[in-house]
Amino acid sequence: MLEDHAVRYSHLNDRITTISLQFKEKLWHQISDELVAYFKEKAFDQGENSDLLTLYESLVKGLTHKLNPIKYAILTVLASRQHADIELSIQFLEEAKVRLENYKDAVYLCRIAQAEKKLTLGEHHDCIQILGEVQQQVQADSDIDPKVYATMNEVFSNYYRRKEDQENFYKASLQFLAYTPSTELTSE
């Protein structure tokens, strides 16, 4: 599958070569970082593109217990964005949630992504219900990854923006910024 990507995305050949070598050498930590960076490339944002879904199915899906669970969940969320049908995307995230059931932070990220999809569908009640459930679970747990807090607050801020609730929008946005490393922020 990576060979197809090398042909289609020749400008990403260095990254593709690195991923291939890391996979052959079984460098799971390094490959998870490289895959996340690869999945975030702008080349995959254009048009009706399902290349990440195909790569996910052929390479990433089988690495559930080898990759960092948070990074695996991030890859799943990034791949889910290529589903043309949002309902299929929600189902895709649900299947990943089952594979990640022993890793609470990763499950939270999948649930939050499902809430984001519900918001996209205009199902505001379902979105806030999922976010509320995740928020309760996160507050009851200790040692939660900051990525979970950042992602949860980002979706909360999008929800409140849609609802035109400025006070909660700004609170959630500030919480998002507080939990997001500055290296992950863009000018947008």
C-alpha atoms as one frame of an Amber mdcrd trajectory, in Angstrom:
protein
   0.000   0.000   0.000   2.810   2.414   0.770   4.094   1.829  -2.769   0.830
   3.257  -4.139   1.236   6.289  -1.910   4.817   6.747  -3.125   3.518   6.983
  -6.693   0.505   9.178  -5.904   2.215  11.460  -3.409   5.768  11.673  -4.706
   6.348  14.873  -2.717   5.959  12.760   0.460   8.461  10.062  -0.585  10.898
  10.855   2.240   8.185  10.336   4.826   6.902   7.193   3.087  10.410   5.724
   2.968  10.877   6.464   6.671   7.576   4.750   7.526   8.531   1.691   5.452
  11.922   1.383   7.136  10.469   1.836  10.613   7.834  -0.796   9.889  10.470
  -3.296   8.702  12.609  -2.585  11.776   9.547  -2.764  14.071  10.221   0.659
  15.548   6.658   1.093  16.825   7.171   4.301  18.803   8.887   6.060  15.913
   6.444   4.803  13.308   3.463   6.029  15.338   4.892   9.571  15.381   5.712
   9.402  11.682   2.263   8.022  10.790   0.494  10.781  12.732   2.519  13.409
  10.875   1.817  11.641   7.568  -1.935  11.377   8.227  -2.016  15.135   8.972
  -0.526  16.062   5.577  -2.606  18.578   3.606  -2.456  16.338   0.505  -5.158
  14.134   2.052  -7.601  17.003   2.634  -8.384  17.483  -1.037 -11.453  16.133
  -2.808 -12.974  12.686  -2.548  -9.905  10.954  -1.200  -9.952   7.639   0.671
  -6.245   6.846   0.532  -5.819   7.191   4.300  -8.697   4.789   4.923  -7.073
   2.243   2.652  -3.687   2.707   4.330  -5.344   2.478   7.738  -7.028  -0.814
   6.849  -3.911  -2.340   5.314  -1.245  -1.122   7.757  -2.460   0.657  10.884
  -5.445  -1.461  11.906  -3.266  -4.494  12.605  -0.962  -2.494  14.870  -3.539
  -1.892  17.623  -1.413  -3.366  20.391   1.950  -2.244  19.029   1.391   1.493
  18.689   0.848   3.982  21.485  -2.938   3.804  22.107  -3.372   7.607  22.015
  -1.554   7.837  18.701  -3.519   4.871  17.377  -6.738   6.699  18.305  -5.469
   9.895  16.637  -4.716   7.925  13.455  -8.204   6.428  13.609  -9.818   9.847
  13.968  -7.755  11.282  11.117  -8.633   8.340   8.858 -12.326   8.568   9.810
 -12.484  12.052   8.300 -12.128  10.523   4.836 -15.442   8.668   5.004 -17.880
  10.369   2.649 -20.787   9.206   4.819 -20.631  10.567   8.375 -22.652   7.641
   9.727 -20.003   5.264   8.341 -17.382   7.417  10.013 -19.178   7.082  13.363
 -19.351   3.297  12.900 -15.651   3.233  11.980 -14.854   5.015  15.257 -17.102
   2.624  17.189 -15.205  -0.376  15.798 -11.899   1.219  16.810 -13.294   1.917
  20.277 -13.919  -1.811  20.701 -10.328  -2.609  19.669  -9.049  -0.027  22.166
 -11.320  -0.993  25.062  -8.394  -1.473  27.474  -7.045   2.040  26.882  -9.429
   4.592  28.412  -7.745   7.711  26.974  -7.880   6.276  23.452 -11.539   5.325
  23.916 -12.281   8.880  25.096 -10.696  10.275  21.929 -12.863   8.014  19.763
 -16.002   9.014  21.693 -15.144  12.705  21.372 -14.653  12.230  17.618 -18.074
  10.591  17.460 -19.546  13.633  19.215 -17.854  15.856  16.653 -19.449  13.809
  13.848 -22.861  14.133  15.508 -22.354  17.903  15.623 -21.536  17.872  11.912
 -24.800  16.022  11.283 -26.648  18.692  13.261 -27.512  16.240  16.029 -26.687
  18.712  18.782 -28.445  16.773  21.537 -26.493  13.589  20.793 -23.259  15.571
  20.584 -23.648  17.245  23.966 -24.836  13.984  25.524 -21.676  12.160  24.407
 -19.478  15.067  25.503 -21.196  15.169  28.884 -20.661  11.436  29.409 -16.994
  11.687  28.459 -16.533  14.743  30.665 -17.984  12.882  33.670 -15.720   9.895
  33.061 -12.658  12.104  32.603 -13.401  14.016  35.801 -13.781  10.731  37.716
 -10.463   9.366  36.409  -6.983  10.487  37.217  -3.934  10.673  35.001  -5.759
  11.585  31.805  -3.670  12.536  28.787  -3.817  16.295  28.018  -4.738  15.420
  24.413  -8.100  14.151  25.706  -8.788  17.441  27.506  -7.699  19.482  24.495
  -9.833  17.515  22.048 -12.857  17.494  24.336 -12.692  21.262  24.820 -12.224
  21.851  21.108 -15.470  19.992  20.352 -17.215  21.749  23.258 -16.142  25.106
  21.801 -17.465  24.127  18.357 -20.757  23.070  19.934 -21.118  26.327  21.883
 -20.201  28.371  18.817 -23.037  26.687  16.905 -25.391  27.357  19.788 -24.195
  30.989  19.934 -23.334  30.615  23.615 -20.399  33.022  23.712 -19.537  32.642
  27.393 -19.157  28.857  27.247 -17.547  29.089  23.806 -14.753  31.263  25.184
 -14.329  29.112  28.300 -14.021  25.945  26.221 -11.707  27.667  23.738  -9.397
  28.820  26.518  -9.369  25.313  27.991  -8.494  23.959  24.535  -5.575  26.383
  24.325  -4.450  25.536  27.856  -4.154  21.817  27.071  -2.754  22.102  23.554
   1.018  22.395  23.106   1.953  25.508  21.143   3.740  23.321  18.589   0.386
  21.810  17.582  -1.334  25.166  17.042  -1.516  26.743  13.629  -2.167  30.351
  12.743  -5.716  29.329  11.768
